[in-house]
């Protein structure tokens, strides 16, 4: 059976964990170790689990019941099928997940070779990010529109402000403890726990300093240094719970606040990272410093968040005087 023939079929969802990776006890144990100890970042773990789930469903569709039966042609067919319904970056990520997992299986002597190594992923080059970005005025309007008469309002302003002024990933923001906002050298600092277990500290903007201080004081959190900084709210009472916010909670909050502020752009959690970086660079900031502030390994990654060229393009378009 060729890759093209295999890719013509449809992929049915698989509700349970992958049968192909659980057919043998040693494979099941190795897969559990892969997700529990080898892949530590929860977002990466979630994405890789979905890739494995999809591939397992594909194998079940074609009668492949054991890892030893998987060949490069099957992985290639899976990639080709995925390209019919998913973006190239998503397909590349899923192929990378399979390569890493199969490597893990080879090292554990579950299978002799990695069937995904010979498979080429889709070519994709990206110089400009797709994350929706707000103008500085829009971001300012969003922050000002938040009603700070309630704890949830103070929390939301502090959280959005944190992502804007520190370029923090949402995962790092919601992982903060109360003690991760501290004073050093007579000014506020934040400690962010970034991907890969990296700890990243930076001073706070004076606006963020104010937002965090007012939120912590109103919620009386200073006596709970080891507890989560950003917590969920209990029903209509508006009281904070002891539970940290999840990424989905933050996304819903952002969409709600954007709607209330009259912002039509479909922004999300990552919007404020790109908005902050763009605003910093527009005001004369240097790319290499933005890279350090964003805790990026490469300045190329930081450049994806630089959206200054958007305004230049708009100005040029408006010159079409018809």
Secondary structure, DSSP 8 states (H G I E B T S, - for coil): --HHHHHTS------SS-STTSSSHHHHHHHHHIIIII---HHHHHHHHHHHHHHHHHHHHTT--SGGG--HHHHHHHHHHHTTTS-HHHHHHHHHHHHHHHHHHHHTTSSSS-TTTT--------SS--S----HHHHHHHHHHS-TTSHHHHHHHHHHHHHHHH---HHHHHT-BGGGEEEETTEEEEEEE-GGG-EEEEE--HHHHHHHHHHHHHHT-TT-TTSBSSEEEEGGGTEEEEEE--HHHHHHHHHHHHHHTT--S---TTHHHHHHHHHHHHTT--HHHHHHHHT-S-HHHHHTT--HHHHHHHHHHTT---
